[in-house]
Amino acid sequence: MLDEWIRDITAKDQSGGKFSGWGKTGKYGLIILICLGLLALIWPNSKPQSQNVTTGIGTSSVKSDANVKTQMVTELESILSSVDGAGTVQVSLTLTSDGIKNYATNVREERQDTEEKDTKGQSKKITEQNIERDLAVSGGNSLLVEQKYPEVVGVLVVADGASDPAIKEELTAATVTLLDLSPDMVRVLPRTSGKEK
């Protein structure tokens, strides 16, 4: 097909058609540009996603526990600092664990029964059982069944406006609501002004 197209261009060139002033290099340059354009259309434009494979079977610790805690602290500080009169807010969280990720596993069980007879003619039955567990994989990644984030057991909030009892109560209520905690697990304190007496 491409040969026919080139012959057609050459025929038009010889007969004084549209392509008469192009010359051989111009024609081949045009063909190369068309081929590059087609290649650009069919080339995959998605970047490969990074794969984060954990090398444990069944249950493993959440790899990004520090990131989860940092994300929770940042979100809390952002929300609490938007409370009217709160001012600058700093939050510290105490967590019970690093969190847990449960992955699906494929279980293969092999069972082999053998019967042996001793010299007296008595038979003995021996059962061998072999169980193999492998992580279930979907799309090249381990199949995550459940992820439990760390449990929060205490929160300390330090805010500029916490010296006002009404604002202190609002900050406590907001923290209790956001983290689904009991009020005794949240402590709100005023920030020091930085001036020495």
VEXDOBA-182691 format. One line per 10 residues: their letters; for each residue x, y, z of C-alpha. Coordinates in nm, 2 decimals, m for minus. Example, Ala and Ser with C-alpha at 12.3 -4.5 7.8 and 13.67 -1.06 7.14 Angstrom:
% residues 2
AS = 1.23,m0.45,0.78 | 1.37,m0.11,0.71
This chain:
% residues 197
MLDEWIRDIT = 0.00,0.00,0.00 | 0.28,0.24,0.09 | 0.46,0.14,m0.23 | 0.15,0.23,m0.44 | 0.13,0.56,m0.27 | 0.49,0.64,m0.34 | 0.45,0.54,m0.71 | 0.14,0.76,m0.73 | 0.34,1.05,m0.59 | 0.63,0.98,m0.83
AKDQSGGKFS = 0.38,0.96,m1.13 | 0.23,1.30,m1.03 | 0.58,1.44,m1.00 | 0.67,1.33,m1.35 | 0.35,1.46,m1.49 | 0.38,1.80,m1.32 | 0.12,1.74,m1.05 | 0.11,1.87,m0.69 | 0.43,1.71,m0.58 | 0.66,1.82,m0.87
GWGKTGKYGL = 0.88,2.05,m0.67 | 0.94,1.83,m0.37 | 1.22,1.60,m0.48 | 1.30,1.26,m0.34 | 1.41,1.38,0.01 | 1.09,1.58,0.06 | 0.87,1.29,m0.04 | 1.05,1.05,0.20 | 1.05,1.31,0.47 | 0.67,1.34,0.43
IILICLGLLA = 0.64,0.96,0.46 | 0.86,0.96,0.77 | 0.65,1.23,0.93 | 0.33,1.04,0.86 | 0.48,0.72,1.01 | 0.59,0.91,1.32 | 0.24,1.06,1.36 | 0.08,0.71,1.34 | 0.33,0.58,1.59 | 0.25,0.86,1.83
LIWPNSKPQS = m0.12,0.78,1.80 | m0.07,0.41,1.89 | 0.21,0.45,2.15 | 0.07,0.39,2.50 | 0.07,0.72,2.69 | 0.01,0.59,3.04 | 0.30,0.57,3.28 | 0.35,0.24,3.47 | 0.22,0.26,3.82 | 0.47,0.19,4.10
QNVTTGIGTS = 0.40,m0.13,4.27 | 0.43,m0.16,4.64 | 0.45,m0.53,4.72 | 0.48,m0.63,5.08 | 0.67,m0.95,5.15 | 0.45,m1.11,5.42 | 0.19,m1.37,5.41 | m0.15,m1.31,5.56 | m0.11,m1.01,5.80 | 0.16,m0.75,5.79
SVKSDANVKT = 0.22,m0.42,5.95 | 0.11,m0.11,5.76 | 0.42,0.01,5.58 | 0.32,0.38,5.58 | 0.22,0.42,5.95 | 0.42,0.74,5.98 | 0.25,0.88,5.68 | m0.10,0.79,5.82 | m0.02,0.96,6.14 | 0.12,1.27,5.96
QMVTELESIL = m0.18,1.29,5.74 | m0.42,1.26,6.04 | m0.23,1.53,6.23 | m0.22,1.77,5.93 | m0.59,1.72,5.86 | m0.68,1.78,6.23 | m0.46,2.09,6.25 | m0.62,2.23,5.93 | m0.97,2.17,6.05 | m0.92,2.29,6.41
SSVDGAGTVQ = m0.73,2.61,6.30 | m1.04,2.71,6.10 | m1.25,2.72,6.42 | m1.33,3.09,6.49 | m1.09,3.22,6.75 | m0.87,2.91,6.76 | m0.56,3.07,6.60 | m0.26,2.86,6.53 | m0.32,2.49,6.63 | m0.07,2.21,6.69
VSLTLTSDGI = m0.19,1.85,6.73 | m0.01,1.54,6.87 | m0.16,1.19,6.84 | m0.09,0.88,7.04 | m0.16,0.56,6.85 | m0.19,0.20,6.99 | m0.03,0.03,6.69 | 0.11,0.07,6.35 | m0.21,m0.06,6.19 | m0.27,m0.39,6.01
KNYATNVREE = m0.31,m0.49,5.65 | m0.47,m0.83,5.57 | m0.40,m0.98,5.23 | m0.58,m1.26,5.06 | m0.39,m1.59,5.04 | m0.42,m1.89,4.82 | m0.40,m2.21,5.02 | m0.28,m2.54,4.86 | m0.32,m2.85,5.06 | m0.16,m3.18,4.96
RQDTEEKDTK = m0.24,m3.49,5.14 | m0.07,m3.82,5.08 | m0.18,m4.15,5.25 | 0.06,m4.44,5.24 | 0.01,m4.78,5.39 | 0.32,m4.98,5.50 | 0.33,m5.34,5.61 | 0.60,m5.46,5.85 | 0.76,m5.80,5.85 | 0.48,m5.94,6.08
GQSKKITEQN = 0.21,m5.85,5.83 | 0.07,m5.56,6.03 | m0.02,m5.26,5.83 | 0.05,m4.90,5.93 | m0.12,m4.61,5.77 | 0.09,m4.29,5.73 | m0.07,m3.96,5.63 | 0.15,m3.67,5.51 | 0.00,m3.33,5.48 | 0.17,m3.03,5.31
IERDLAVSGG = 0.00,m2.69,5.32 | 0.14,m2.40,5.11 | 0.02,m2.04,5.14 | 0.09,m1.78,4.88 | m0.03,m1.42,4.85 | m0.32,m1.39,4.61 | m0.22,m1.15,4.33 | m0.45,m0.94,4.11 | m0.31,m0.73,3.83 | 0.05,m0.78,3.95
NSLLVEQKYP = m0.03,m0.65,4.30 | m0.11,m0.84,4.62 | m0.48,m0.85,4.68 | m0.56,m0.64,4.99 | m0.87,m0.77,5.18 | m0.88,m0.54,5.48 | m0.68,m0.25,5.61 | m0.71,m0.13,5.97 | m0.56,0.20,6.05 | m0.40,0.27,6.39
EVVGVLVVAD = m0.63,0.33,6.68 | m0.61,0.67,6.84 | m0.58,0.66,7.22 | m0.50,1.02,7.30 | m0.49,1.36,7.14 | m0.32,1.68,7.26 | m0.43,2.00,7.10 | m0.24,2.33,7.17 | m0.41,2.64,7.03 | m0.37,3.01,7.06
GASDPAIKEE = m0.73,3.07,7.15 | m0.76,2.78,7.40 | m0.74,3.02,7.69 | m1.10,3.11,7.62 | m1.32,2.84,7.77 | m1.58,2.86,7.49 | m1.31,2.80,7.22 | m1.15,2.53,7.43 | m1.49,2.35,7.45 | m1.54,2.39,7.07
LTAATVTLLD = m1.19,2.25,6.99 | m1.25,1.95,7.23 | m1.59,1.88,7.08 | m1.46,1.90,6.72 | m1.17,1.67,6.80 | m1.40,1.42,6.98 | m1.64,1.42,6.68 | m1.37,1.39,6.41 | m1.19,1.10,6.57 | m1.49,0.93,6.74
LSPDMVRVLP = m1.32,0.95,7.08 | m1.45,1.00,7.43 | m1.39,1.35,7.58 | m1.15,1.22,7.84 | m0.91,1.11,7.56 | m0.87,1.47,7.43 | m0.67,1.75,7.61 | m0.68,2.10,7.48 | m0.43,2.35,7.62 | m0.35,2.72,7.54
RTSGKEK = m0.03,2.81,7.36 | 0.22,3.01,7.55 | 0.25,3.37,7.43 | 0.63,3.34,7.42 | 0.68,3.63,7.66 | 0.88,3.57,7.98 | 0.75,3.72,8.30
